[in-house]
């Protein structure tokens, strides 16, 4: 009982601290030349094997997180500003490029300056920093903040921690902990300050924080989305259906709304993959 109370108290404090990140620049300025003192390399590198065994499910989770991320209003600003999401061709290039970078991080060594994974994550951080500098400006409010970086971090690891079995990720608690630790390290290398890194803490504490982020940040924006957010999410799915043909926006929304407990009333034809990689069609009506 005391442990449960402690976790609830810690979660409340973590969320209060996280909100303060909205006033801080998106890049913390921390050095990438040395790993942080909290890094446990054995746990960090274990994520490679977890990724290898769950390649498709993890990439599907990442794509899902990114397509849901655009429902958070602040996340649309960088996408519109860069012009990399102005049409389907650019969206396709943007998200394929993102997935290629992420694959390098899983399979390489983001702590070794000679490794392609390190070079990839530094390039990504530099692009983020440049966009943040231009959006924020010397006399403007913080537009691309540490809070926004934390929400982006959540889009990659949050849905995996909250819904692993639903995504087809069958792994041990230790494996799940390694994925969380991996994204804590990735967040650090991308410029997230330790105060705002949502992967800090035990798996129980992290899961509790993720549940709260889902409840108070993601669900409300998906229940009452901006029209441009809906259109952007549709464009992302349409663009990525080039390489994943069974992707369909309505089916994706139905699937995720059910998992999150968010109403989505529409007749939809699901195309699900079973373990033999055969297509099963299920008609469902709410």
C-alpha positions in Angstrom: 0.0 0.0 0.0 2.8 2.4 0.9 4.6 1.5 -2.4 1.4 2.3 -4.4 1.1 5.7 -2.6 4.7 6.4 -3.3 4.3 5.7 -7.0 1.2 7.9 -7.2 3.1 10.7 -5.4 6.1 10.3 -7.6 4.0 10.4 -10.8 2.3 13.6 -9.7 5.7 15.2 -9.1 7.1 13.9 -12.4 4.2 15.4 -14.3 4.5 18.7 -12.5 8.2 18.8 -13.4 7.5 17.8 -17.0 5.1 20.7 -17.5 8.0 23.1 -16.6 9.8 21.7 -19.6 7.4 23.8 -21.8 9.5 26.8 -20.8 12.9 25.2 -21.8 14.5 25.1 -25.2 14.1 21.7 -27.0 17.8 21.1 -26.8 19.4 20.9 -23.4 22.9 21.4 -24.6 24.2 18.3 -22.9 27.4 16.8 -24.3 27.2 13.7 -26.6 30.9 12.8 -26.3 30.5 10.8 -23.1 27.6 8.5 -21.9 25.7 9.8 -18.9 26.7 8.4 -15.5 23.3 6.5 -15.1 23.7 4.5 -18.3 23.8 0.7 -17.8 25.3 -0.5 -21.1 24.4 -4.1 -20.6 20.7 -3.1 -20.3 21.0 -0.6 -23.1 22.5 -3.0 -25.6 20.0 -5.7 -24.6 17.4 -3.7 -26.5 19.2 -4.7 -29.8 18.1 -8.3 -29.4 14.6 -7.3 -28.3 14.3 -5.2 -31.4 15.7 -8.0 -33.6 13.1 -10.4 -32.3 10.2 -7.9 -32.5 11.2 -6.0 -35.6 7.9 -5.5 -37.3 5.9 -5.0 -34.1 8.3 -2.3 -32.8 8.3 -0.4 -36.0 4.5 -0.6 -36.2 4.4 0.8 -32.7 6.8 3.7 -33.6 4.8 4.5 -36.7 1.6 4.4 -34.7 3.1 6.7 -32.1 4.2 9.2 -34.7 0.8 9.3 -36.4 -0.9 9.9 -33.1 1.6 12.5 -32.0 0.3 15.0 -34.6 -2.9 15.2 -32.6 -1.0 17.3 -30.0 -1.4 20.8 -31.4 2.1 22.0 -30.6 3.5 19.1 -32.7 2.1 20.5 -35.9 4.3 23.6 -35.8 7.6 22.0 -36.7 6.0 19.8 -39.4 4.4 22.8 -41.1 7.5 25.0 -40.6 10.0 22.7 -42.2 7.8 22.0 -45.2 8.7 18.3 -45.0 5.1 17.3 -44.6 3.6 19.6 -47.2 2.7 16.7 -49.6 2.6 12.9 -49.6 6.0 12.6 -51.3 7.7 14.7 -48.6 5.8 12.9 -45.8 6.9 9.6 -47.2 10.5 10.7 -47.4 10.3 12.2 -43.9 9.0 9.1 -42.1 11.0 6.6 -44.1 14.1 8.7 -43.2 13.0 8.7 -39.5 12.6 4.9 -39.5 16.0 4.4 -41.1 17.6 6.6 -38.4 15.9 4.7 -35.6 17.0 1.4 -37.1 20.6 2.5 -37.0 20.2 3.5 -33.3 18.9 0.1 -32.4 21.5 -1.9 -34.4 24.5 0.3 -33.9 26.2 2.2 -31.1 25.0 5.7 -30.4 27.9 6.2 -27.9 30.7 5.5 -30.3 31.7 8.5 -32.5 33.0 6.2 -35.2 29.7 4.3 -35.5 27.0 5.2 -38.1 24.4 5.2 -35.4 26.2 7.9 -33.5 26.6 10.0 -36.6 22.9 9.4 -37.4 21.7 10.6 -34.0 23.9 13.7 -34.0 22.5 14.6 -37.5 19.0 14.2 -36.1 19.7 16.2 -33.0 21.3 19.0 -35.2 18.2 19.1 -37.4 15.9 19.3 -34.3 18.1 22.1 -32.8 18.1 24.1 -35.9 14.3 23.9 -36.2 13.9 24.8 -32.5 16.3 27.8 -32.8 14.3 29.2 -35.8 10.9 28.5 -34.2 11.7 29.8 -30.8 13.7 32.9 -31.9 15.3 35.3 -29.4 12.1 37.3 -28.6 9.4 34.6 -28.9 7.9 32.2 -26.5 9.3 28.7 -26.5 7.6 26.8 -29.4 9.7 23.7 -29.5 10.5 22.8 -25.9 11.8 20.1 -23.6 8.1 19.1 -23.0 7.6 18.6 -26.8 10.7 16.5 -26.9 9.4 14.4 -24.0 6.1 13.9 -25.9 8.0 12.8 -29.0 10.0 10.4 -26.8 6.6 9.0 -25.5 5.4 8.5 -29.1 8.2 5.9 -29.6 8.3 4.0 -26.3 5.0 4.9 -24.6 2.6 2.7 -26.6 5.1 -0.2 -26.4 5.1 -0.1 -22.6 1.4 0.4 -22.3 0.2 -2.1 -24.9 3.0 -4.6 -25.6 0.8 -7.7 -26.1 -1.7 -5.9 -28.3 1.2 -4.9 -30.6 2.5 -8.5 -30.7 5.5 -7.8 -28.5 5.9 -10.8 -26.2 8.9 -10.2 -24.0 10.0 -10.4 -20.4 9.9 -7.5 -17.9 13.7 -7.3 -18.2 13.4 -6.9 -22.0 10.8 -4.2 -21.6 13.1 -2.5 -19.1 15.9 -2.6 -21.6 13.7 -0.9 -24.3 12.8 1.9 -21.8 16.5 2.3 -20.9 17.4 2.4 -24.5 15.0 5.3 -25.2 16.2 7.0 -22.1 19.7 7.0 -23.7 18.3 8.0 -27.1 16.5 10.9 -25.4 19.7 12.0 -23.7 21.6 11.9 -27.0 18.8 13.9 -28.7 19.1 16.7 -26.1 16.5 15.9 -23.5 17.5 17.1 -20.1 17.5 14.4 -17.4 14.8 16.4 -15.5 12.4 15.9 -18.4 13.4 12.4 -19.6 10.2 10.4 -19.1 12.2 7.1 -19.2 13.9 7.8 -15.9 12.8 5.4 -13.1 11.8 1.8 -12.6 9.5 0.1 -15.1 6.6 0.4 -12.6 7.2 4.1 -12.2 7.7 4.6 -15.9 4.5 2.8 -16.7 2.5 4.8 -14.2 3.9 8.1 -15.7 3.0 6.8 -19.2 -0.6 6.0 -18.2 -1.0 9.6 -16.9 0.5 11.1 -20.1 -1.9 9.0 -22.1 -4.9 10.0 -20.0 -4.2 13.7 -19.6 -2.4 14.6 -22.8 -3.1 12.2 -25.6 -6.6 11.1 -25.1 -8.2 14.6 -24.8 -6.5 15.7 -28.1 -7.6 12.6 -29.9 -11.2 12.9 -28.6 -11.4 16.6 -29.8 -8.8 16.9 -32.6 -8.0 19.9 -34.7 -9.0 19.3 -38.4 -5.5 19.9 -39.6 -4.3 17.2 -37.1 -6.8 14.7 -38.5 -5.7 15.5 -42.1 -2.0 15.2 -41.2 -2.6 11.8 -39.6 -4.5 10.7 -42.7 -1.7 11.9 -45.0 1.0 10.0 -42.9 -0.9 6.7 -43.2 -1.6 7.2 -46.9 2.1 8.0 -47.5 3.3 5.0 -45.5 0.8 2.6 -47.1 3.2 2.6 -50.0 5.6 0.4 -48.1 3.0 -1.2 -45.7 0.0 -1.9 -48.0 -2.5 -3.0 -45.4 -2.3 0.4 -43.5 -5.7 2.2 -43.5 -6.4 5.3 -41.5 -9.9 4.3 -40.3 -8.7 0.9 -39.2 -5.7 2.4 -37.4 -7.9 4.9 -35.6 -10.4 2.2 -34.6 -7.6 0.0 -33.3 -6.0 2.7 -31.2 -9.2 4.3 -30.0 -10.3 0.9 -28.7 -7.0 0.4 -26.9 -7.1 3.9 -25.3 -10.8 3.8 -24.5 -11.6 6.7 -26.8 -14.9 6.7 -28.7 -14.7 6.3 -32.4 -18.0 5.4 -34.0 -17.6 4.2 -37.6 -18.1 1.0 -39.4 -14.7 -0.3 -40.3 -13.2 -3.3 -42.0 -10.1 -4.5 -40.1 -7.2 -6.1 -41.8 -5.2 -7.9 -39.2 -2.2 -10.2 -39.5 -2.2 -13.5 -37.7 0.9 -15.4 -36.6 1.1 -17.2 -40.0 1.1 -13.8 -41.8 -2.3 -14.5 -43.3 -4.9 -11.7 -43.7 -8.0 -12.0 -41.6 -10.9 -9.6 -42.2 -13.2 -8.8 -39.4 -16.3 -6.5 -39.8 -17.0 -4.5 -36.7 -19.6 -1.9 -35.8 -19.8 0.3 -32.7 
